[in-house]
């Protein structure tokens, strides 16, 4: 299981011991209870409708940091001290959750300060919002990709030694693949490619980004131990699910290999 912590920068996160949000397995996003403070001005509106709007805006910003959206929300908990404040919030909630339509639970309980009139806690699953109707399908994940190599054995050895991928043989022709996680890379020897194949399959023409279960310092230390030259990094980049810190190297064919760590 992997965990990515999302911070708002609040000093209370360290003092109390919590995070604005936690991303689990690059998929599930759990947000802490959120109130209607405008953090830019450090003020809170007196009326519950304005607080509800601001709360959902704060939630949207936190979800974006986690690589998700308001339409990915699958569960919402509402804490409203005054039962009379609940019905005025309905139109606001309907507007924000018209697409997601999450499950919901309402509690009537006191909040941290008397000024707070609503608190909302949500859980989201990245990418769970409906795919555009025009596509007809939703792609779930990448299964494998194909690399064309000048020297297949040299490439297989490099990916095993430097990136820890497991070599395996498959099919009646004993084709070579490199497995990592739930994905793999199939290797083709240049000039002896399997069909069907890319129209223009050339060694050294690919850029790949891999997420490592290690911090950038550990990645650099490992690369140094393997005698691999770092071309660039560590540098801040934006990955598919949020901020990443990347180190760039070259494989034996000159393909650009990005080894990235998810930012805490």
C-alpha positions as CSV (number, residue, x, y, z in Angstrom):
1,X,0.0,0.0,0.0
2,X,1.3,3.5,-0.9
3,X,0.4,6.7,0.9
4,X,0.7,10.3,-0.2
5,X,0.1,13.0,2.3
6,X,-1.6,16.3,1.2
7,X,-0.9,19.4,3.3
8,X,-2.7,22.7,3.5
9,X,0.4,24.2,5.2
10,X,-1.5,24.7,8.5
11,X,0.7,24.6,11.6
12,X,-2.1,22.5,13.3
13,X,-1.3,19.5,11.1
14,X,2.0,19.1,12.9
15,X,0.7,20.1,16.3
16,X,-2.3,17.8,16.3
17,X,-0.9,15.0,14.0
18,X,-3.2,15.0,10.9
19,X,-3.1,15.7,7.2
20,X,-5.4,17.8,5.0
21,X,-5.8,14.6,2.9
22,X,-4.3,11.2,2.3
23,X,-4.0,9.4,-1.0
24,X,-3.9,5.6,-0.7
25,X,-2.6,3.4,-3.6
26,X,-2.7,6.3,-6.0
27,X,-6.5,5.8,-6.1
28,X,-8.4,6.7,-3.0
29,X,-8.5,10.2,-1.6
30,X,-9.5,10.7,2.1
31,X,-10.0,14.4,3.1
32,X,-10.2,15.7,6.6
33,X,-13.3,17.6,7.7
34,X,-13.4,21.0,6.0
35,X,-15.0,24.2,7.1
36,X,-15.9,27.5,5.4
37,X,-12.8,29.6,6.2
38,X,-11.5,31.7,3.4
39,X,-7.8,30.9,3.9
40,X,-6.6,33.7,1.7
41,X,-8.3,36.3,4.0
42,X,-8.5,34.1,7.1
43,X,-12.1,35.0,7.6
44,X,-15.4,33.1,7.8
45,X,-18.8,34.3,6.5
46,X,-21.6,34.6,9.1
47,X,-24.2,32.8,7.0
48,X,-24.4,29.1,6.5
49,X,-24.9,29.3,2.7
50,X,-21.7,31.2,2.1
51,X,-19.9,28.9,4.4
52,X,-21.1,25.9,2.5
53,X,-20.0,27.4,-0.8
54,X,-16.5,28.2,0.7
55,X,-16.2,24.8,2.2
56,X,-16.8,23.1,-1.1
57,X,-14.4,25.4,-2.8
58,X,-11.8,24.5,-0.2
59,X,-12.5,20.8,-0.8
60,X,-12.2,21.3,-4.6
61,X,-8.7,22.8,-4.1
62,X,-7.6,20.0,-1.8
63,X,-8.8,17.4,-4.2
64,X,-6.9,19.1,-7.0
65,X,-3.7,18.8,-5.0
66,X,-4.5,15.0,-4.7
67,X,-5.0,14.7,-8.4
68,X,-8.8,14.3,-8.1
69,X,-11.9,16.4,-8.8
70,X,-15.2,17.2,-7.1
71,X,-16.8,14.8,-9.6
72,X,-14.7,11.9,-8.1
73,X,-16.3,12.2,-4.7
74,X,-18.1,9.0,-3.7
75,X,-19.0,9.7,0.0
76,X,-19.8,12.9,1.9
77,X,-20.3,13.5,5.6
78,X,-22.0,16.7,6.8
79,X,-21.8,18.1,10.3
80,X,-24.3,20.9,11.0
81,X,-24.8,22.1,14.6
82,X,-28.1,23.8,13.9
83,X,-30.8,21.6,12.2
84,X,-32.4,24.7,10.8
85,X,-29.2,25.5,8.8
86,X,-29.4,22.2,6.8
87,X,-32.2,22.9,4.3
88,X,-30.6,26.2,3.1
89,X,-27.5,24.2,2.1
90,X,-29.3,21.9,-0.2
91,X,-29.2,24.0,-3.4
92,X,-25.5,24.6,-2.9
93,X,-24.8,20.8,-2.5
94,X,-27.0,20.0,-5.5
95,X,-25.0,22.4,-7.6
96,X,-21.6,21.0,-6.6
97,X,-22.5,17.3,-6.5
98,X,-24.9,17.2,-9.5
99,X,-22.5,14.9,-11.3
100,X,-20.9,12.9,-8.5
101,X,-24.1,12.2,-6.5
102,X,-22.1,10.7,-3.6
103,X,-23.5,8.8,-0.6
104,X,-24.1,11.1,2.3
105,X,-24.6,11.2,6.1
106,X,-25.7,14.1,8.2
107,X,-24.7,14.7,11.8
108,X,-26.0,17.5,14.1
109,X,-23.1,18.2,16.5
110,X,-21.1,21.1,17.8
111,X,-18.0,22.2,15.8
112,X,-14.7,23.6,17.0
113,X,-15.9,27.2,17.2
114,X,-19.4,28.8,17.4
115,X,-18.7,30.7,14.1
116,X,-18.5,27.4,12.2
117,X,-21.9,26.4,10.9
118,X,-21.1,23.5,8.6
119,X,-18.2,21.0,8.2
120,X,-17.9,18.6,5.3
121,X,-15.8,15.5,5.0
122,X,-15.4,13.6,1.7
123,X,-13.9,10.5,0.2
124,X,-13.0,10.4,-3.5
125,X,-11.7,7.8,-5.9
126,X,-9.4,9.2,-8.6
127,X,-10.8,8.9,-12.1
128,X,-14.2,7.5,-10.9
129,X,-16.2,10.3,-12.5
130,X,-18.1,9.3,-15.6
131,X,-16.1,9.2,-18.9
132,X,-17.3,11.6,-21.6
133,X,-20.3,10.1,-23.3
134,X,-18.7,10.6,-26.7
135,X,-15.9,8.1,-26.0
136,X,-18.1,5.1,-25.3
137,X,-15.5,3.5,-23.1
138,X,-13.2,4.4,-20.2
139,X,-9.6,3.3,-20.2
140,X,-8.7,1.7,-16.9
141,X,-4.9,1.4,-17.0
142,X,-1.8,0.8,-19.1
143,X,-1.1,-2.9,-19.5
144,X,2.2,-2.9,-21.4
145,X,4.3,-1.0,-23.8
146,X,6.8,-2.1,-26.4
147,X,10.5,-1.0,-26.7
148,X,12.5,-1.6,-29.8
149,X,16.1,-2.2,-28.8
150,X,19.5,-2.2,-30.6
151,X,20.7,-4.9,-28.2
152,X,17.7,-6.7,-26.5
153,X,19.9,-8.5,-24.0
154,X,21.7,-5.3,-23.0
155,X,18.4,-3.5,-22.5
156,X,16.9,-6.3,-20.5
157,X,20.0,-6.4,-18.2
158,X,19.9,-2.6,-17.7
159,X,16.2,-2.4,-16.8
160,X,16.7,-5.3,-14.3
161,X,19.8,-3.9,-12.7
162,X,18.8,-0.2,-12.6
163,X,15.0,-0.3,-12.2
164,X,14.6,-3.7,-10.6
165,X,12.3,-5.1,-13.3
166,X,11.8,-8.9,-13.5
167,X,12.6,-10.6,-16.8
168,X,10.2,-13.1,-18.0
169,X,9.6,-15.1,-21.2
170,X,6.1,-15.5,-22.8
171,X,4.4,-16.9,-25.8
172,X,5.5,-19.8,-28.1
173,X,8.5,-17.7,-29.4
174,X,9.8,-17.1,-25.9
175,X,9.5,-13.4,-26.2
176,X,11.2,-11.2,-23.6
177,X,9.3,-8.9,-21.2
178,X,10.2,-6.9,-18.1
179,X,7.5,-6.9,-15.4
180,X,7.0,-4.2,-12.8
181,X,3.8,-3.9,-10.6
182,X,0.8,-4.7,-12.7
183,X,2.5,-3.7,-16.0
184,X,5.2,-4.9,-18.3
185,X,7.5,-3.8,-21.1
186,X,7.8,-6.1,-24.1
187,X,11.2,-5.9,-25.9
188,X,11.6,-6.1,-29.6
189,X,15.0,-6.6,-31.3
190,X,15.5,-4.0,-34.0
191,X,15.2,-5.6,-37.4
192,X,13.4,-8.6,-35.9
193,X,10.3,-6.9,-34.6
194,X,7.1,-8.9,-34.0
195,X,3.9,-7.9,-35.8
196,X,1.8,-6.0,-35.5
197,X,4.1,-3.2,-34.5
198,X,4.4,0.6,-34.6
199,X,4.8,2.0,-38.2
200,X,8.1,3.6,-37.3
201,X,9.8,1.5,-34.5
202,X,13.2,2.9,-33.7
203,X,15.5,2.5,-30.7
204,X,16.0,5.6,-28.6
205,X,12.7,7.3,-29.6
206,X,10.8,6.9,-26.4
207,X,10.3,9.0,-23.2
208,X,9.1,7.0,-20.2
209,X,8.2,8.0,-16.6
210,X,8.2,5.5,-13.8
211,X,7.0,6.1,-10.3
212,X,9.5,4.8,-7.7
213,X,8.6,3.7,-4.2
214,X,11.6,5.7,-2.9
215,X,12.5,9.3,-2.1
216,X,14.7,11.3,-4.6
217,X,17.8,11.0,-2.4
218,X,17.5,7.2,-2.4
219,X,17.0,7.2,-6.2
220,X,20.1,9.3,-6.7
221,X,22.1,7.0,-4.3
222,X,21.0,3.9,-6.2
223,X,21.8,5.4,-9.6
224,X,25.3,6.3,-8.4
225,X,25.8,2.8,-7.0
226,X,24.9,1.4,-10.4
227,X,27.1,3.8,-12.3
228,X,24.2,5.5,-14.1
229,X,24.7,9.1,-15.2
230,X,21.9,11.5,-14.1
231,X,21.0,13.8,-17.0
232,X,18.7,16.1,-15.0
233,X,17.2,16.3,-11.6
234,X,15.9,16.2,-9.1
235,X,13.3,18.6,-10.5
236,X,9.6,19.3,-9.7
237,X,7.2,18.0,-12.4
238,X,3.4,17.3,-12.7
239,X,2.5,13.6,-13.0
240,X,-0.8,12.0,-13.9
241,X,-2.0,12.1,-10.3
242,X,-0.3,15.2,-8.9
243,X,3.2,16.7,-8.1
244,X,6.2,14.5,-8.6
245,X,10.0,14.9,-8.1
246,X,11.9,13.5,-11.1
247,X,15.4,12.3,-12.0
248,X,16.2,11.8,-15.7
249,X,18.6,9.1,-17.1
250,X,19.2,7.3,-20.4
251,X,18.8,3.6,-21.1
252,X,21.3,1.8,-23.4
253,X,19.4,2.9,-26.5
254,X,19.2,6.6,-25.4
255,X,15.5,6.5,-24.4
256,X,14.8,9.2,-21.9
257,X,13.9,7.5,-18.6
258,X,12.2,9.6,-15.9
259,X,12.3,8.1,-12.4
260,X,9.9,10.0,-10.2
261,X,8.9,10.1,-6.6
262,X,5.4,11.2,-5.5
263,X,5.6,14.3,-3.5
264,X,4.5,13.9,0.2
